[in-house]
Amino acid sequence: MTLNFKIILPCAIFIIFTACNTKQSREIDTQNAIDTILFNNKSFRADSLPISNYTFLPLQTKEESLFAIISKLIHKNGKFYILDAHVTSALFIFSDKGEFLYKIDNKGRGFGQYITLNDFDVDEHGNVYISDMQSRKIIKFSNGVPQNEIQLPVPFLEFAINKNLSQDLVLFKTFGNKDVDYILSTYDQQESKISRIQKADPLFDKSSITVFSPFGLYKSQSSLSYYKRFSNSIYSYDYKSLKRRVMIDTDLLPTEDNIQQAVKARNNLSNVDFIKDITEIYENNNYLYFCIHKGNQNISTLFSKNTKTAIFANSVSKSIPMTSEIFSVSGQGFIAAYYPDFENKESFIDSIKAKGIKTAELKKIEKISQGDNPVLIFINF
């Protein structure tokens, strides 16, 4: 049965911020940013973002296609690749129409097998690459069949295939001396050489500090994006160079003292008034979307590339039955999902009719049952 819950990584602590500001905050990047967004406690917040249109796509449900949660999703080569990292530890592949094609479920210790499936990517030819953090390797699959293994010289959290140089891998958060040493690196498979791009801060990038998403490296059509924790910067990497994508003009960043005390205290304080994380960073030709985690609030943020203005909202949508997350972006729009978790189907249908769901989209979800695979939702702003 499909479960409806959100994973928060089991790191040691939540961030605690205090009113004391005796030490400076994280070193500020002086590199010019492509865009600047003003955000503070006075920023107006709408109930939801302005959605121009949306479409539903139920994913086929059968015994071999059932998964519990969307950890990561990529829409590429006419297929949906969906990772359930925490429950089934498998990768599920569906067609553009939502039909189940096959899955990669290859647990073990032999060739082409993994102990834990931590991350994945897909290249331009449809080959799938999955990573096993425990064995420090990446396995290449073609049509679900393992082809070869890439052994990495350092531990890493996430990775991506370099679309410009097929022999290169992009590594996100590598480890040295028992903690994160570099935020971004590349690895040349032919020369077995690591090139370093951005160094980690020994305090602000400690792996023991809780994160608010199972992934921190987000893939859009032409670039990779990530937030530098406790800074005012979102970065993008176009597989050639690193750019400061967004500078957030804000007074809501923690100081070094705030983080030091958090590391020592090991307590959970959710109602703090600082930016703790920024996740779900995706963009298309017209918009950049991301989620700001401030206190116990998750603030959906939509930045228009045309008008250079940002909208902040308490949720993506109040009128569409969906999770609070954006999982990916494609030519069809930003991708969210709905987990069928209703107890009474008739009441569920009545409730979404009352929200004004379009008739054509309503017909797509009238046949779903509780416990079915999620319904993907394509959203255009």
Residue, then its C-alpha position, 0 to 999 in steps of 0.5 A: m500500500t502506498l504510504n503518505f508521509k514525508i521523510i525528514l533525514p535522521c540527522a542528529i539535530f534540528i537547528i537552534f537559533t538564539a537572539c545572540n549575534t556576537k559573531q558574524s554569519r557565514e561568509i558572504d559571497t561577493q560574486n555577482a548574482i544573476d538575480t536578487i530576491l528580497f525576503n524578510n519578515k515583512s514580505f507579503r505572503a499569499d495563501s497559494l501560488p497563482i496556477s494557470n493550468y494543471t494536468f493529472l497523470p495517475l501512475q499504473t498500480k500493480e503488484e510489481s509497480l507499487f512504491a511508498i514515496i517519491s524520494k526523487l523524480i526525473h522526467k527524461n527521454g519520454k519516461f518517468y524515473i522515480l526513486d523510493a529510497h527509504v521503503t522499497s529501495a528501488l527505482f521505478i520507470f513509467s512511460d509518458k502515459g503512466e504505464f509501468l515499464y520496469k524497475i531496478d531492484n538489485k539489492g546484494r553485494g555482487f556485480g551490478q548490485y547495491i546495498t543501499l540505493n541512495d541516488f540516481d541520474v539518467d544520461e542523454h541515451g537513457n542509461v540509468y546510473i544509481s549510487d550506493m553510498q555504502s560501497r562508494k560506487i555508481i552502477k550503470f544500467s541499460n534497460g534495467v541490466p547492469q553494464n559496469e561499475i564506477q568505483l569512487p575514491v571518496p565518499f559522497l552524498e549525491f551525484a549527476i552525470n555531466k551532460n557535456l562530458s560523458q566521462d565526468l561525474v558531478l559529486f555533491k558533498t564529498f567527505g574527508n576527515k569524517d565530515v563534508d570537505y567539499i560541496l561540489s566536485t567533478y570526477d573524471q572517470q578516464e583519468s580517475k581524477i577529482s577536481r574541486i569546485q566549492k569547499a565546505d565550511p567546517l561549521f556551517d556544512k557539518s553533516s550532523i545538522t538536520v536537512f529538510s529534504p532527502f536531496g540537496l542537488y536539484k536538476s533542471q533541464s540545463s543545470l544543477s542547483y543547490y543552496k549553500r546552507f545558512s548563506n544568502s546564495i543559491y548556486s547553479y552549475d551548468y556542467k561547465s562553470l559554477k554561478r551564483r544564481v540567486m542572492i537573497d537579500t535578507d536579515l534572516l540568516p543565523t550567526e556563527d554563535n547560533i550554529q555553535q550553540a545548536v551543535k552543542a545543544r542537540n535540541n529541537l526548536s522549530n519556531v525560530d525566526f531564521i532561514k534554516d534551509i532552501t529546498e526544491i530548487y527547480e526552474n524552466n524558461n519562465y520561472l524559478y521555484f524553491c521552498i524556504h524553510k523558516g521556523n516551522q514554516n515552509i514558504s513556496t517561492l516563485f520567481s518570474k524571470n520576465t518581471k524579476t519579481a517573487i511571490f511568496a506563499n504558504s502553499v503551492s496550491k489550495s485548490i488541487p489535492m497534492t503534496s506540499e512538495i515540487f519533485s521535478v520540472s519538465g517541458q510539461g511543467f513543475i511536477a507535484a504529486y497526490y498520494p491516494d490516502f482517502e478513507n471514503k472515496e465518495s467524500f474525496i470526490d465530492s471534496i475535490k469537485a467543491k474545489g472546482i477541479k476541471t472535468a477532464e482532470l476529474k475523470k482521470i482520478e475518479k478510478i483511483s483507489q486508496g493505496d494506489n500509486p501516486v498521481l503526478i500533477f503537472i503545474n504551470f504558473 
